[in-house]
Amino acid sequence: MADTEIDYAAVFQALPGMVALLTPGLVYADANEEFLRMSGRTREQVVGRYLFDVFPDNPGDPTANGMRNLAASLNRVVETGERDAMALQRYDVESVQRPGEWEERYWSPVNAPLLDSDGKVVLLIHKVEEVTELIRARERAPGDRARVMEAELYTRARELQDVNERLREAHAHEREVALALQKAMLPAPNPLGHHRAAVRYQPATDALNVCGDWYDLVDLSGVDRIGIAVGDVVGHGLSAACVMGKLRSALSAASLVADGPAEALDALGLYARSVEGAENTTAVQTCVDWDTHTITYSSAGHLPPALLRRDGTVVLLDQATDPPLGARPEHTPRPEATVDFTEGDRLVLYTDGLIERRDEDIDVGLVRLAEALARHRRAGLEPLADALLVDLLPAGRATDDTALVIVRL
């Protein structure tokens, strides 16, 4: 058996359950024999045709929603690259023998992606269980207890599916509102006069995992000084966007009057104690002084900024790191450090979505960032920002939002 080559096409056709393959455009690429038999269609009526041309909703039923629900599930799989189980669906099918007549049918579909080597969805696996007889068992004599109980379970599954769909719609609406709120609160990309900066904000794919990150750029007092900060609120969604707006504004104001980044973060930490949801927020504040060619910085539990020198060397600014906001019961002055720069260097500030992965140590992500910066050291600011997002963000589904600021020194 070890030397026997498996005929997977034959295996697909012989599968005991209903399985079809769809393109990302929802056109049938193939269907196994059981799918054709149970749906009452021939291969010629299915393969190469658009899904909803083959199986439209019953035009005589104004409450029919099978087509809409199935389309939403399949599109989610295309967008996220993740499997989606639909539980129970009523989806009537037109009779082949009696055109114009529709048969009441109940289906329990599961949709899964087939990915290529780059993580792109190339096919959809549409597996369906036909459960019409189980649902009809509810109308029969109560003696068939096992069948009736199965039918009840499928009915409850359908109810849960409806609740889940309403939650998805609510979360999608919250995502839209939160992103609009965050966009309104974040500053314009280039408020630094003759100094150039590139900024990016990349929201997470997950509707529940956006809007905690921020960036800020502000002209400071003095001949030629600017403040640059990034931060990350622990929460997500609308509440995180509101907390983010409060903290960003507070840090921006504090940086204008404070004697350096550490003092600005001290003030922010005291303010954060009065803001619900601000606990354990991370932030880093920097002050760039072109008169002295120095960067002064302080970090409240945030990932270290990176200084990309003209020769491709990358220096991590990690000599003034302290716990996140509100992590200490007693107030303690925060540390501060200073590093020299030369004209043409680039300062890079970012949030954890750019480099962190759940299955690896943070140092691996920092090395990956340094290598990407060195690789693209000759790129301009805007191309460099784009290159970092392409090189460092995971393909397909981003699990956390990302803020990125690059300033040419």
Secondary structure, 3 states (H helix, E strand, C coil): CCCCCCCHHHHHHHCCCEEEEECCCCEEEEECHHHHHHHCCCHHHHCCCEHHHHCCCCCCCCCCCHHHHHHHHHHHHHHHCCCEECCCEECCEECCCCCCCEECCEEEEEEEEEECCCCCEEEEEEEEEECHHHHHHHHCCCCCHHHHHHHHHHHHHHHHHHHHHHHHHHHHHHHHHHHHHHHHHCCCCCCCCCCCEEEEEECCCCCCCCCCEEEEEEECCCCCEEEEEEEECCCCHHHHHHHHHHHHHHHHHHHHHCCCHHHHHHHHHHHHCCCCCCCCCEEEEEEEECCCCEEEEEEEECCCCEEECCCCCEEECCCCEECCCCCCCCCCCCCCEEEECCCCCEEEEECHHHCCCCCCCHHHHHHHHHHHHHHCCCCCHHHHHHHHHHHHCCCCCCCCCEEEEEEEC
